[in-house]
Amino acid sequence: MLTKSSDLSLEINGALDMLKENCERGDKIPMDRWPRYYVQKFNIQNLFRFELRDGRRLTYTVYSVSGITYCNILEFFQNHKEYEKRFGYRSF
């Protein structure tokens, strides 16, 4: 269970604070690398990755409605292997 004072919770909250300041702070992922799952489930128009420590990552999309910009976190990955699986990357 994740507590508010755990290192991971503090790191995620820090990342969310940074994204509130600048929602395009992460790395933009090229469209040809988007998982089909995200396109079908969330109908995304862009996709970003925010790298955390120890291979952890957040993926998110940015959109605007009536002039208000939103940053929607799609998924949190505990490690790089989970991220590779979602994106269909193969480890050799």
C-alpha positions in Angstrom: 0.0 0.0 0.0 1.2 3.5 -0.9 1.3 6.0 2.0 1.4 9.7 1.5 4.8 9.9 3.0 6.4 7.1 1.1 9.3 7.9 -1.3 7.2 6.8 -4.3 4.2 8.8 -3.3 6.4 11.9 -2.9 8.0 11.3 -6.2 4.7 10.9 -8.0 3.2 14.0 -6.4 6.3 15.9 -7.3 5.9 14.8 -10.9 2.3 15.8 -10.9 3.2 19.3 -9.5 5.7 19.7 -12.3 3.1 18.7 -14.9 0.7 21.3 -13.4 3.3 24.0 -14.1 4.1 22.7 -17.6 2.0 19.8 -19.0 4.5 19.3 -21.9 7.4 18.8 -19.6 7.7 15.1 -20.4 9.0 13.5 -23.5 6.6 13.5 -26.5 6.2 10.0 -27.9 6.0 9.7 -31.7 2.6 8.6 -33.0 4.1 5.5 -34.6 5.0 4.2 -31.1 1.6 4.7 -29.4 0.1 1.6 -28.1 -3.1 0.7 -29.9 -4.7 0.2 -26.5 -4.4 4.0 -25.7 -5.7 5.0 -29.1 -8.8 2.7 -28.8 -9.6 3.2 -25.1 -8.7 6.9 -24.7 -8.9 8.3 -28.3 -5.6 10.2 -27.6 -4.3 12.9 -29.9 -0.9 13.1 -28.3 1.1 11.1 -25.8 3.9 12.0 -23.4 6.2 10.0 -21.0 7.4 11.4 -17.7 10.4 9.5 -16.4 10.8 8.8 -12.7 13.6 7.1 -10.8 14.5 3.5 -11.1 12.9 3.0 -14.5 9.4 4.1 -13.4 7.3 6.1 -15.8 4.0 7.9 -16.2 2.3 8.2 -19.5 -0.2 11.0 -20.1 -2.0 12.9 -22.7 -2.8 16.7 -23.0 -6.0 18.2 -24.3 -8.1 21.4 -24.1 -11.8 22.0 -23.6 -13.2 25.5 -23.8 -9.7 27.0 -23.5 -8.8 24.9 -20.4 -5.8 22.6 -20.7 -6.0 19.2 -19.1 -3.2 16.7 -18.4 -4.7 13.2 -18.1 -2.4 10.5 -16.6 -3.1 7.3 -18.4 -0.8 4.8 -16.7 1.9 4.4 -14.1 4.7 1.9 -14.7 6.6 0.4 -11.7 9.5 -0.6 -13.9 10.8 -0.4 -17.4 9.8 -4.0 -18.2 6.1 -3.1 -17.7 6.5 0.0 -20.0 8.2 -2.2 -22.7 5.4 -4.6 -22.5 2.7 -2.0 -23.0 4.5 -0.4 -25.9 5.3 -3.7 -27.5 9.1 -3.4 -27.3 11.2 -6.5 -27.2 14.2 -7.0 -25.0 17.1 -8.9 -26.7 
